C-alpha cells in the first residue's frame, strides 16, 4: 500500500510486478547512461577548440547507427518478454469475472455456483477505525495465495479499468467485450486498487480490494458464501 510520502512503486506482491519493477530500473539505468554520455560530449564540445573539415566519416556514422540500435534491443527484449508473460493465461487455478458499473464493481467466481456479489466503497461515515478512506469496500475479492488467478474483465455501461498496482494488473473493462488478465499473489495480504478509467462523476469512488489468503481459509470462505 502506498503512503503519502512514497515516490516509487508499491511493494511488488506478484512475480509480474517484480519483473515490471526490475524492467523499470533497467530502463532507468540505460536512460541515465545516455544522458551522462550526451552531457559529457556537450561539455567537451564547449570546452575544447576543435575543428574538422572531414566530409566523409563513415566510421562515425556507423557507430551512431549501431549504438542506438543496440540500446533499443536492450530495451525491447525484456519488454517483449514481460508482455508475453502478462498475456499468458494457461491452466488457471481460479477464474474471476469482474464487471464494472457506474460506480461499483460486481464479481462472479465462475468455478463456484452462485458465488457472486457487488462491491461498493464504504462511506467515510461508516468506515471502521484503521481502514483506508476511499479505498475500503464492503465485500473484498478473496483469492488463494500462490495460485494463478485468471480475471475476465468487462463493463455493463461505460468504460472502466480494473487495476491493482501491487499485483501488476491493469485491464480495461469495455462494454460488450471480454478482456482477460492473470496474476499470482505471492504472499498473504490486502491489496488496493481503483478504477483507472474516467467513467463519470463518481469515478474515484469505485475502489478494488483483493485479499490473498491461504488456500484453507479461501476454501472455508467460499463454502460459507456459496451456502
QUIRA-V650430 format. One record per pair of residues at least 6 apart in sequence whose C-alpha atoms are under 7 Angstrom apart, sorted by the first residue. I is the first residue (numbers start at 1). GAP is how many residues later the second one is. Records with the same first field share a line. If there is no record, write none. Layout:
BEGIN
I = GAP / GAP
END
This chain:
BEGIN
1 = 9 / 190 / 191
2 = 8
10 = 156
11 = 155
12 = 6 / 154 / 155
13 = 153 / 154 / 172 / 173 / 174
14 = 153 / 169 / 170 / 171 / 172
16 = 70 / 152
17 = 149 / 150 / 151
19 = 63
23 = 55
27 = 48
87 = 94
89 = 61 / 93
92 = 56 / 57 / 58
93 = 54 / 55 / 56
94 = 17 / 54 / 55 / 56
95 = 14 / 15 / 16 / 54 / 55 / 56
96 = 11 / 12 / 13 / 14 / 54 / 55 / 56
97 = 10 / 11 / 12 / 54 / 55 / 56
98 = 7 / 8 / 9 / 10 / 53 / 54 / 55 / 56
99 = 6 / 7 / 8 / 54 / 55 / 56 / 57
100 = 6 / 54 / 55 / 56 / 60 / 73
101 = 54 / 55 / 56
103 = 99 / 100 / 102 / 103
104 = 15 / 16 / 102
105 = 13 / 14 / 15 / 101
106 = 11 / 12 / 13
107 = 9 / 10 / 11
108 = 7 / 8 / 9
109 = 6 / 7
113 = 113
114 = 112
115 = 110 / 111
119 = 18 / 19 / 20 / 21
120 = 17 / 18 / 86
121 = 13 / 14 / 15 / 16 / 17 / 84 / 85 / 86
122 = 14 / 15 / 16
124 = 9
134 = 71
135 = 57 / 72
136 = 73
137 = 72
140 = 69 / 70 / 71
141 = 68 / 69 / 70
142 = 68 / 69 / 70 / 76
143 = 68 / 69 / 70 / 75
144 = 68 / 69 / 70 / 71 / 74
145 = 40 / 41 / 42 / 43 / 67 / 68 / 69 / 70
146 = 38 / 39 / 40
147 = 37
148 = 34 / 35 / 36
149 = 33 / 34 / 35
150 = 30 / 31 / 32 / 33
151 = 29 / 30 / 31
152 = 26 / 27 / 28 / 29
153 = 20 / 25 / 26 / 27
154 = 19 / 20 / 21 / 23 / 24 / 25
155 = 18 / 19 / 20
156 = 19
157 = 18
158 = 16 / 17 / 41
159 = 14 / 15 / 16 / 38 / 40
160 = 12 / 13 / 14 / 35 / 36 / 37 / 39
161 = 9 / 10 / 11 / 12 / 34 / 35 / 36
162 = 8 / 9 / 10 / 11 / 32 / 33 / 34
163 = 6 / 7 / 8 / 30 / 31 / 32 / 33
164 = 6 / 27 / 28 / 29 / 30
165 = 28
166 = 25
167 = 16 / 18
171 = 10
173 = 6
185 = 27
188 = 24 / 25 / 26
189 = 22 / 23 / 24
190 = 19 / 20 / 21 / 22
191 = 18 / 19 / 20
192 = 16 / 17 / 18
193 = 14 / 15 / 16
194 = 12 / 13 / 14
195 = 8 / 11 / 12
END
